[in-house]
Amino acid sequence: MVADTPVGIDVGMMSPGKVIIQNSGAGDIIVGQDRSDVLAATAGNAFLTIPAGVMLVFDCGPEIGFLGQREMWWFCAVTLNSTLEVAIFSESH
């Protein structure tokens, strides 16, 4: 990911499964519900920071929590170019 260049990724689930998100780069990555949540110029408190080297695993499915309600997440490398890995494993894939 290029620093301060938001990228939208569809993490919607049609059946139960897992979403795995890993920041395998050297810099922090922030994630939010909207592009403006992760832009350096407009980012406030509406984002989550994924520090370098951290992996997040979500058990999810349709109509269950945040991942079932929102299909697009926005990611942005904060100050350094970084690497984001996203895997979606579900019964429908």
DADA-V505690 format. One record per residue. N is the residue number from 0. BURIAL is I if it has 9 or more other C-alpha atoms within 8 Angstrom, else O. Layout:
# DADA-V505690
n=N burial=BURIAL
n=N burial=BURIAL
This chain:
# DADA-V505690
n=0 burial=I
n=1 burial=I
n=2 burial=I
n=3 burial=I
n=4 burial=I
n=5 burial=I
n=6 burial=O
n=7 burial=I
n=8 burial=O
n=9 burial=O
n=10 burial=I
n=11 burial=I
n=12 burial=I
n=13 burial=O
n=14 burial=I
n=15 burial=I
n=16 burial=I
n=17 burial=I
n=18 burial=I
n=19 burial=I
n=20 burial=I
n=21 burial=I
n=22 burial=I
n=23 burial=I
n=24 burial=I
n=25 burial=I
n=26 burial=I
n=27 burial=I
n=28 burial=I
n=29 burial=I
n=30 burial=I
n=31 burial=I
n=32 burial=I
n=33 burial=O
n=34 burial=I
n=35 burial=O
n=36 burial=I
n=37 burial=I
n=38 burial=I
n=39 burial=O
n=40 burial=O
n=41 burial=O
n=42 burial=I
n=43 burial=O
n=44 burial=O
n=45 burial=O
n=46 burial=I
n=47 burial=O
n=48 burial=O
n=49 burial=I
n=50 burial=I
n=51 burial=I
n=52 burial=I
n=53 burial=I
n=54 burial=O
n=55 burial=O
n=56 burial=O
n=57 burial=O
n=58 burial=O
n=59 burial=I
n=60 burial=I
n=61 burial=I
n=62 burial=O
n=63 burial=I
n=64 burial=O
n=65 burial=O
n=66 burial=I
n=67 burial=I
n=68 burial=I
n=69 burial=I
n=70 burial=I
n=71 burial=I
n=72 burial=I
n=73 burial=I
n=74 burial=I
n=75 burial=I
n=76 burial=I
n=77 burial=I
n=78 burial=O
n=79 burial=I
n=80 burial=I
n=81 burial=I
n=82 burial=I
n=83 burial=I
n=84 burial=I
n=85 burial=O
n=86 burial=O
n=87 burial=I
n=88 burial=O
n=89 burial=I
n=90 burial=O
n=91 burial=O
n=92 burial=O
